[in-house]
């Protein structure tokens, strides 16, 4: 029931350092794609000014809840069922939570592109002006080639997960601008990853 992600141990602290700055003045985080549940517990513990709402598809909810029970934090909520391939996801319980910050870590390259579109469109409906949509993971930046390690990772993703693959930042930014977002800060991260946020205007 309780799952574990070794990659989490490598990326949690660099991401936490950014969140400590980028979530100042924010209060309610909706995490999309919480996976095993480690991120939710760790970030809720180290960011006590936030109410942290984990979510994922049905398969991962028992693991998230087990992590939540074992690493109890008063600001960590019971996980929600969110399936990005259901375009109405943002009209359900996620809307009732009313986030002002949406967190998507290692999601965009795993879900199919339709899921990325659904995520951005749903976030555009959920967030009010000033709200932020955060992404972390490997990204293709216009005018630059993928790093060899990311190119190999992209090939593995496409061979093993239908519709998966490293996304083009500019394509997602264009999609987000159609939903009322503007580009925020981008930071290069370890292991050829990037973190950035988009802000609702």
C-alpha positions as CSV (number, residue, x, y, z in Angstrom):
1,X,0.0,0.0,0.0
2,X,2.7,2.5,1.0
3,X,4.9,3.4,-2.0
4,X,8.3,5.0,-2.1
5,X,10.1,7.1,-4.7
6,X,14.0,7.2,-4.5
7,X,14.1,10.2,-6.8
8,X,12.2,12.2,-4.1
9,X,15.1,12.1,-1.8
10,X,17.3,13.7,-4.5
11,X,15.0,16.6,-5.5
12,X,13.1,17.5,-2.4
13,X,15.5,20.1,-0.8
14,X,16.2,22.1,-4.0
15,X,12.5,22.4,-4.6
16,X,11.8,23.2,-1.0
17,X,14.2,26.2,-1.2
18,X,12.3,27.6,-4.1
19,X,8.9,27.0,-2.5
20,X,10.0,28.8,0.6
21,X,10.3,32.0,-1.6
22,X,7.6,31.4,-4.2
23,X,4.8,30.6,-1.7
24,X,5.2,33.6,0.5
25,X,1.8,35.3,0.7
26,X,0.1,32.1,-0.4
27,X,-2.1,29.8,1.8
28,X,-3.7,26.9,0.0
29,X,-1.7,24.5,-2.2
30,X,-3.3,21.9,-4.5
31,X,-0.7,19.3,-5.4
32,X,-1.5,17.6,-8.7
33,X,0.0,14.1,-9.1
34,X,1.2,13.5,-5.5
35,X,2.3,10.0,-6.4
36,X,3.4,7.9,-3.3
37,X,2.8,10.9,-1.0
38,X,6.3,11.7,0.2
39,X,6.3,15.2,-1.3
40,X,3.1,16.1,0.4
41,X,4.3,15.1,3.8
42,X,7.7,16.7,3.5
43,X,6.5,20.0,2.1
44,X,3.6,20.3,4.5
45,X,6.1,19.8,7.4
46,X,8.6,22.4,6.2
47,X,6.0,24.9,4.9
48,X,3.7,25.3,7.9
49,X,2.2,28.5,6.5
50,X,0.5,26.4,3.8
51,X,-2.5,24.1,3.8
52,X,-1.3,21.3,1.5
53,X,-3.9,19.3,-0.5
54,X,-2.5,16.2,-2.2
55,X,-4.3,14.6,-5.1
56,X,-3.8,11.8,-7.7
57,X,-5.6,9.1,-9.6
58,X,-7.3,6.3,-7.5
59,X,-4.3,4.0,-7.7
60,X,-2.1,6.3,-5.6
61,X,-4.6,7.5,-2.9
62,X,-4.0,4.6,-0.4
63,X,-0.2,5.3,-0.4
64,X,-0.7,9.0,0.0
65,X,-3.1,8.4,2.9
66,X,-0.7,6.0,4.5
67,X,2.2,8.5,4.3
68,X,-0.2,11.1,5.8
69,X,-1.1,8.9,8.7
70,X,2.5,7.9,9.4
71,X,4.0,11.4,9.1
72,X,1.0,13.4,10.5
73,X,1.0,17.1,9.8
74,X,-2.0,19.2,10.8
75,X,-1.8,21.2,7.6
76,X,-1.9,18.1,5.3
77,X,-5.3,17.2,4.1
78,X,-6.9,13.9,3.0
79,X,-5.9,13.2,-0.6
80,X,-8.4,14.0,-3.4
81,X,-9.1,12.0,-6.5
82,X,-8.0,14.0,-9.5
83,X,-7.7,12.5,-13.0
84,X,-6.4,15.0,-15.5
85,X,-7.8,13.0,-18.4
86,X,-11.3,13.9,-17.1
87,X,-11.6,17.4,-18.3
88,X,-14.1,18.2,-15.5
89,X,-11.6,17.5,-12.7
90,X,-11.4,21.2,-11.7
91,X,-15.2,21.3,-11.3
92,X,-15.3,18.8,-8.5
93,X,-13.8,18.6,-5.0
94,X,-10.7,20.5,-6.2
95,X,-12.9,23.6,-6.7
96,X,-14.2,23.2,-3.2
97,X,-10.7,23.5,-1.8
98,X,-10.1,26.9,-3.6
99,X,-6.3,26.8,-4.0
100,X,-4.2,29.9,-4.6
101,X,-1.1,27.9,-5.6
102,X,-1.2,24.7,-7.8
103,X,1.9,22.4,-7.6
104,X,2.8,19.9,-10.3
105,X,6.0,18.1,-9.8
106,X,7.2,15.5,-12.4
107,X,3.7,15.5,-13.9
108,X,3.9,17.2,-17.3
109,X,6.3,14.6,-18.9
110,X,4.4,11.6,-17.5
111,X,0.8,12.4,-18.3
112,X,-0.1,12.5,-22.0
113,X,-0.3,16.0,-23.6
114,X,-4.1,16.0,-23.3
115,X,-3.5,15.8,-19.6
116,X,-1.1,18.8,-19.6
117,X,-3.8,20.8,-21.5
118,X,-6.4,19.7,-18.9
119,X,-4.1,20.7,-16.1
120,X,-3.4,24.2,-17.5
121,X,-7.1,24.8,-18.4
122,X,-8.3,23.5,-15.0
123,X,-5.8,25.7,-13.2
124,X,-6.9,28.7,-15.2
125,X,-10.4,28.1,-13.9
126,X,-9.5,27.4,-10.3
127,X,-6.9,30.2,-9.7
128,X,-7.8,33.8,-9.1
129,X,-5.6,36.7,-10.3
130,X,-2.3,36.4,-8.5
131,X,-2.6,32.7,-8.1
132,X,0.4,30.6,-9.3
133,X,0.8,27.3,-11.2
134,X,4.2,25.6,-10.5
135,X,6.0,23.1,-12.6
136,X,9.1,21.0,-11.9
137,X,10.8,18.5,-14.2
138,X,12.7,18.2,-17.4
139,X,11.7,20.7,-20.1
140,X,12.6,21.4,-23.8
141,X,13.6,25.0,-24.1
142,X,13.2,26.6,-27.5
143,X,16.5,27.0,-29.4
144,X,18.4,24.5,-27.2
145,X,18.9,20.8,-27.6
146,X,17.9,18.4,-24.9
147,X,20.8,17.4,-22.7
148,X,22.0,13.8,-23.5
149,X,20.6,12.4,-20.3
150,X,17.2,14.1,-20.9
151,X,17.2,12.9,-24.5
152,X,17.7,9.3,-23.3
153,X,15.0,9.8,-20.7
154,X,12.6,11.2,-23.3
155,X,13.2,8.1,-25.4
156,X,12.5,5.8,-22.4
157,X,9.3,7.7,-21.5
158,X,8.0,7.4,-25.0
159,X,8.8,3.7,-25.2
160,X,7.2,2.8,-21.9
161,X,4.3,5.2,-21.2
162,X,1.7,6.0,-23.9
163,X,1.7,9.7,-24.7
164,X,4.5,10.6,-22.3
165,X,7.5,12.7,-23.2
166,X,9.4,15.9,-22.3
167,X,7.3,18.9,-23.1
168,X,8.3,22.2,-24.9
169,X,8.2,25.1,-22.4
170,X,7.1,27.6,-25.0
171,X,4.1,25.4,-26.1
172,X,2.9,25.1,-22.6
173,X,3.5,28.8,-22.0
174,X,1.4,29.7,-25.0
175,X,-1.4,27.4,-23.8
176,X,-1.2,29.0,-20.3
177,X,-1.3,32.6,-21.8
178,X,-4.6,31.6,-23.4
179,X,-5.9,30.8,-19.9
180,X,-4.9,34.1,-18.5
181,X,-1.4,33.3,-17.2
182,X,1.9,35.2,-17.6
183,X,5.4,33.7,-17.3
184,X,6.9,33.9,-13.9
185,X,10.5,33.1,-12.8
186,X,12.3,30.0,-14.1
187,X,15.2,28.3,-12.3
188,X,17.6,25.6,-13.5
189,X,17.7,22.7,-11.1
190,X,20.0,19.8,-10.5
191,X,20.0,16.8,-12.9
192,X,18.9,19.0,-15.9
193,X,15.5,19.8,-14.5
194,X,13.7,23.2,-14.3
195,X,11.3,24.8,-11.9
196,X,9.1,27.7,-13.0
197,X,5.7,29.2,-12.1
198,X,3.0,30.8,-14.2
199,X,0.9,33.6,-12.6
200,X,-2.7,34.3,-13.2
201,X,-3.4,37.9,-14.3
